Amino acid sequence: MTVDVKQIGEQVEKERLIISHIRSEIHKVIVGQEALIDGLLMALFCNNHVLIEGVPGLAKTLSVTTLAGMISAKFQRIQFTPDLLPADVIGTLIYNPKTGDFLTKKGPIFANIVLADEINRAPAKVQSALLEAMQERQVTIGDNSYTLDDPFLVMATQNPIEQEGTYPLPEAQVDRFMFKIKVSYPTKSQEHEILKKMACSNPDMAVNPVIKPEDIIRLRKLADDIYMDEKIKEYIVNLVDASRNPRAYGLDIEQLIRYGASPRATIYLAMASKAHALMEGRGYVTPQDVKTVSMDVLRHRIIVTYEAEAEEKNSEDIIAEILQTVDVP
């Protein structure tokens, strides 16, 4: 099947206006944080979930609620706490003494966009309550399974695990997030802008709904249609394979890696690269698209050894070495 790259490029050009409109609307509230905003939008266009990590006060929650406010869809925020129960997330069965029947009470997971705020402040059994919803996009309550609406995205925030009262997320759940985005402090000039916008008793946080669920589905399909050359596909496979078999690529880091990236990494690298090309207004993927999204896609999928920790090396250091060593097409 031949792919008309020119036609795809023309369709992408038509959609650039709505993407720039979304960005400008977000920046009415959020100062800076370009990488975070782009990551949220790419996750939206890929119909996938995103995990945001950073210390308190860096606008993680505000970014997600601002994005949700621009979409004419159902939004729910779940504040994760140590005493939260799985039923508080997915719902439960309630006994009706008059009829003798059990009624299904659906939880806040039944929404288009779910903000799981401070997800790692709840114990593992609550975090795991999201697993079925995130992967199968359905929820089982009692004997019945309920399909979640489309689109359905979980956008979770977490504090660094070194902080008091946090529980590390299970690897099985972390792997279900397409991106893990780390949020850093703003620059000095950005902080000055934040001061001017927010240092008052009632800052303006209003945004206008500019996108509908059908727009998201249309952009998602367009992202799927972005052209990716076979050499780019091979490059993506090589990057993931290098995390499992580093010696085959001349990398002496085998002793630093306990587990390499899963096959989800290959799938998500391809999808994210296409979404990034769409965000950049192109109908085709370049190696730079792959490099740009690699850190956010891979950082939570490569598990380092105790030896790496002793040498003060983390997964990001390993990814940087892989990106520098694997041949670029």
C-alpha positions as CSV (number, residue, x, y, z in Angstrom):
1,M,0.0,0.0,0.0
2,T,1.5,3.4,-1.1
3,V,1.4,6.2,1.4
4,D,0.8,9.8,0.1
5,V,3.1,11.8,2.3
6,K,2.1,15.0,0.6
7,Q,-1.6,14.5,1.3
8,I,-0.9,13.6,5.0
9,G,1.2,16.8,5.2
10,E,-1.7,18.9,3.9
11,Q,-4.0,17.4,6.5
12,V,-1.5,18.1,9.2
13,E,-1.2,21.7,8.0
14,K,-5.0,22.1,8.3
15,E,-4.9,20.9,11.9
16,R,-2.0,23.1,13.0
17,L,-4.5,25.9,13.9
18,I,-6.3,23.8,16.5
19,I,-3.1,22.6,18.0
20,S,-1.7,26.2,18.3
21,H,-5.1,27.3,19.7
22,I,-4.8,24.7,22.4
23,R,-1.3,25.7,23.3
24,S,-2.1,29.4,23.5
25,E,-5.2,28.7,25.7
26,I,-3.1,26.6,28.1
27,H,-0.5,29.4,28.3
28,K,-3.2,31.8,29.5
29,V,-2.7,29.9,32.8
30,I,0.5,28.0,32.7
31,V,3.8,29.8,32.3
32,G,6.6,27.8,30.6
33,Q,6.5,24.0,31.1
34,E,6.6,23.5,27.3
35,A,7.8,19.9,27.6
36,L,5.0,19.0,30.0
37,I,2.3,20.6,27.9
38,D,3.6,18.9,24.7
39,G,3.7,15.6,26.6
40,L,0.1,16.0,27.7
41,L,-1.0,16.8,24.2
42,M,0.9,13.9,22.7
43,A,-0.7,11.5,25.2
44,L,-4.1,13.0,24.3
45,F,-3.5,12.4,20.5
46,C,-2.1,8.8,21.2
47,N,-5.1,7.9,23.4
48,N,-2.6,7.0,26.2
49,H,-1.8,7.7,29.8
50,V,0.9,10.0,31.3
51,L,2.6,10.1,34.7
52,I,4.0,13.5,35.8
53,E,6.6,13.6,38.6
54,G,7.9,16.7,40.4
55,V,8.1,18.3,43.8
56,P,4.9,20.1,45.1
57,G,4.2,23.5,43.6
58,L,5.3,23.1,40.0
59,A,1.8,23.3,38.4
60,K,1.5,19.5,37.7
61,T,-2.2,19.4,38.8
62,L,-2.9,22.8,37.4
63,S,-1.6,21.8,34.0
64,V,-3.9,18.8,33.8
65,T,-7.0,20.6,35.1
66,T,-6.3,23.4,32.6
67,L,-6.1,20.9,29.7
68,A,-9.3,19.2,30.9
69,G,-11.0,22.6,31.1
70,M,-10.3,23.1,27.3
71,I,-12.0,19.8,26.4
72,S,-15.8,19.5,26.3
73,A,-15.7,16.1,28.0
74,K,-16.2,14.6,31.5
75,F,-13.3,15.3,33.9
76,Q,-12.8,13.7,37.4
77,R,-10.1,14.4,39.9
78,I,-9.2,11.7,42.4
79,Q,-7.0,12.8,45.4
80,F,-5.0,9.7,46.3
81,T,-4.4,9.4,50.1
82,P,-3.2,6.6,52.4
83,D,-6.7,5.7,53.5
84,L,-8.2,5.5,50.0
85,L,-9.9,2.2,49.0
86,P,-10.1,0.6,45.6
87,A,-13.9,1.0,45.7
88,D,-13.4,4.8,46.1
89,V,-11.8,4.7,42.6
90,I,-13.7,2.2,40.5
91,G,-17.0,2.0,42.4
92,T,-18.8,-0.7,44.4
93,L,-22.0,-2.7,44.9
94,I,-24.5,-1.3,47.5
95,Y,-27.1,-3.5,49.1
96,N,-30.7,-2.2,48.9
97,P,-32.6,-3.7,51.9
98,K,-36.0,-2.9,50.4
99,T,-35.5,-4.9,47.2
100,G,-32.8,-7.3,48.4
101,D,-30.7,-6.4,45.3
102,F,-27.3,-5.0,44.9
103,L,-27.0,-1.7,43.1
104,T,-23.9,-0.6,41.2
105,K,-22.5,2.7,42.2
106,K,-19.9,3.7,39.6
107,G,-16.7,5.5,40.9
108,P,-14.9,8.6,39.5
109,I,-12.9,6.4,37.1
110,F,-16.0,6.7,34.8
111,A,-14.9,9.9,33.0
112,N,-13.0,10.9,29.8
113,I,-10.1,12.4,31.6
114,V,-9.1,11.2,35.1
115,L,-6.6,13.2,37.2
116,A,-5.0,10.7,39.7
117,D,-3.5,13.4,41.9
118,E,-0.5,12.3,44.0
119,I,-1.0,8.7,42.9
120,N,1.9,7.4,45.0
121,R,0.5,8.6,48.3
122,A,-2.0,5.7,48.2
123,P,-1.0,2.0,48.9
124,A,-0.4,-0.5,46.1
125,K,-3.9,-2.1,46.2
126,V,-5.5,1.2,45.3
127,Q,-2.9,2.0,42.6
128,S,-3.6,-1.5,41.2
129,A,-7.3,-0.7,41.0
130,L,-6.4,1.4,37.9
131,L,-4.7,-1.5,36.0
132,E,-7.7,-2.9,34.3
133,A,-9.1,0.5,33.4
134,M,-5.8,1.7,31.9
135,Q,-5.1,-1.4,29.8
136,E,-8.5,-2.9,28.9
137,R,-10.4,0.4,29.2
138,Q,-13.1,-1.4,31.2
139,V,-13.9,-1.7,34.9
140,T,-15.2,-4.8,36.7
141,I,-17.6,-4.3,39.6
142,G,-18.9,-7.5,41.1
143,D,-19.8,-9.9,38.3
144,N,-20.2,-7.2,35.6
145,S,-17.7,-5.4,33.4
146,Y,-18.4,-1.8,32.2
147,T,-16.7,-0.3,29.2
148,L,-15.2,3.2,29.7
149,D,-16.1,6.1,27.4
150,D,-13.8,7.1,24.6
151,P,-11.6,9.0,24.9
152,F,-10.3,7.7,28.3
153,L,-7.0,9.0,29.7
154,V,-5.4,8.8,33.1
155,M,-3.1,11.7,33.8
156,A,-1.4,11.0,37.1
157,T,0.9,13.2,39.2
158,Q,3.3,11.9,41.8
159,N,5.9,13.3,44.2
160,P,9.5,12.0,44.1
161,I,9.6,8.7,46.0
162,E,12.2,10.2,48.3
163,Q,9.5,12.3,49.9
164,E,7.7,11.4,53.1
165,G,4.6,9.2,52.9
166,T,5.0,8.0,49.3
167,Y,4.7,4.4,47.9
168,P,6.6,3.4,44.8
169,L,4.2,2.4,42.0
170,P,4.3,-1.3,40.9
171,E,6.3,-1.9,37.7
172,A,3.3,-3.4,36.0
173,Q,1.4,-0.2,36.5
174,V,4.2,2.2,35.6
175,D,4.6,0.3,32.3
176,R,1.0,1.2,31.4
177,F,1.9,4.9,31.3
178,M,3.0,6.0,27.9
179,F,5.1,8.9,29.3
180,K,6.8,9.6,32.5
181,I,7.4,13.4,32.5
182,K,9.7,15.0,35.0
183,V,8.8,18.6,35.8
184,S,11.6,20.9,36.8
185,Y,11.7,24.4,38.4
186,P,10.9,27.4,36.1
187,T,13.6,29.7,34.9
188,K,14.1,33.1,36.7
189,S,12.2,35.0,34.0
190,Q,9.4,32.4,34.0
191,E,9.1,32.7,37.8
192,H,8.9,36.5,37.4
193,E,6.0,36.0,35.0
194,I,4.3,33.5,37.4
195,L,4.6,36.2,40.2
196,K,2.9,38.8,38.0
197,K,0.1,36.3,37.1
198,M,-0.5,34.5,40.3
199,A,0.5,36.7,43.2
200,C,-3.1,37.9,44.0
201,S,-6.0,36.6,46.0
202,N,-8.1,35.6,42.9
203,P,-5.8,34.8,39.9
204,D,-7.5,34.4,36.5
205,M,-7.6,30.6,35.8
206,A,-10.4,30.7,33.2
207,V,-9.9,28.8,29.9
208,N,-12.4,28.3,27.1
209,P,-13.3,24.8,25.8
210,V,-11.7,24.7,22.3
211,I,-11.7,21.0,21.5
212,K,-14.3,18.3,21.6
213,P,-14.0,14.5,21.9
214,E,-14.6,14.1,18.2
215,D,-11.7,16.5,17.5
216,I,-9.5,14.3,19.7
217,I,-10.5,11.2,17.8
218,R,-9.9,12.9,14.5
219,L,-6.4,14.1,15.5
220,R,-5.7,10.6,16.9
221,K,-6.4,9.0,13.5
222,L,-4.3,11.6,11.8
223,A,-1.4,10.8,14.2
224,D,-1.8,7.2,13.3
225,D,-1.5,8.1,9.5
226,I,1.8,10.0,9.9
227,Y,4.4,8.3,7.6
228,M,7.2,6.4,9.2
229,D,10.0,5.0,7.1
230,E,11.3,1.5,7.6
231,K,14.7,2.9,8.6
232,I,13.0,4.8,11.4
233,K,11.1,1.7,12.6
234,E,14.4,-0.2,12.6
235,Y,16.0,2.6,14.6
236,I,13.3,2.4,17.2
237,V,13.7,-1.3,17.5
238,N,17.4,-0.9,17.9
239,L,17.1,1.6,20.7
240,V,14.8,-0.7,22.7
241,D,17.0,-3.8,21.9
242,A,20.1,-1.9,23.1
243,S,18.5,-1.6,26.5
244,R,18.3,-5.5,26.6
245,N,21.5,-6.4,24.7
246,P,23.8,-3.4,25.1
247,R,27.0,-5.4,24.1
248,A,25.6,-6.0,20.6
249,Y,25.8,-2.2,20.1
250,G,29.2,-1.7,21.7
251,L,27.8,-0.5,25.0
252,D,29.6,-1.6,28.2
253,I,26.6,-1.0,30.5
254,E,25.2,-4.6,30.8
255,Q,26.0,-4.7,34.5
256,L,24.0,-1.5,35.1
257,I,20.7,-2.8,33.7
258,R,18.5,-5.3,35.6
259,Y,15.6,-5.2,33.1
260,G,15.5,-3.6,29.7
261,A,12.5,-1.8,28.1
262,S,9.4,-3.9,27.4
263,P,7.7,-4.3,24.0
264,R,5.3,-1.5,25.0
265,A,8.4,0.8,24.7
266,T,8.7,0.0,21.0
267,I,5.0,0.6,20.4
268,Y,4.9,3.8,22.4
269,L,8.1,5.2,20.8
270,A,6.5,4.8,17.4
271,M,3.2,6.3,18.4
272,A,4.8,9.2,20.3
273,S,7.2,9.9,17.4
274,K,4.2,10.2,15.1
275,A,2.4,12.5,17.6
276,H,5.5,14.7,17.9
277,A,5.7,15.0,14.1
278,L,2.0,16.1,14.1
279,M,2.8,18.7,16.8
280,E,5.6,20.0,14.7
281,G,3.4,20.2,11.6
282,R,5.0,17.4,9.6
283,G,3.4,14.4,7.9
284,Y,6.4,12.2,8.4
285,V,8.7,11.1,11.3
286,T,12.4,12.1,11.5
287,P,15.0,10.5,13.8
288,Q,14.9,13.7,15.9
289,D,11.2,13.0,16.7
290,V,12.3,9.6,18.1
291,K,15.1,11.2,20.1
292,T,12.9,13.9,21.5
293,V,10.3,11.5,22.9
294,S,12.8,8.7,23.9
295,M,13.5,10.0,27.5
296,D,9.9,10.3,28.5
297,V,9.0,7.0,27.0
298,L,11.9,5.0,28.3
299,R,12.9,6.5,31.7
300,H,10.4,4.4,33.7
301,R,10.9,1.2,31.6
302,I,14.6,0.6,32.2
303,I,15.2,-0.8,35.7
304,V,18.8,-0.3,36.9
305,T,20.8,-2.7,39.1
306,Y,22.2,-2.0,42.6
307,E,25.6,-1.5,41.0
308,A,24.2,1.4,38.9
309,E,22.7,2.9,42.1
310,A,26.1,2.6,43.8
311,E,27.7,4.4,40.9
312,E,24.9,7.0,41.1
313,K,23.7,6.2,37.6
314,N,20.0,6.2,36.8
315,S,17.9,5.1,33.8
316,E,18.2,8.5,32.2
317,D,22.1,8.2,32.1
318,I,21.7,4.8,30.4
319,I,19.2,6.2,27.9
320,A,21.5,9.1,27.1
321,E,24.4,6.6,26.4
322,I,22.1,4.4,24.2
323,L,21.0,7.5,22.2
324,Q,24.6,8.6,21.7
325,T,25.8,5.1,20.6
326,V,23.0,3.6,18.4
327,D,23.5,4.5,14.8
328,V,21.0,7.1,13.5
329,P,19.5,6.5,10.0
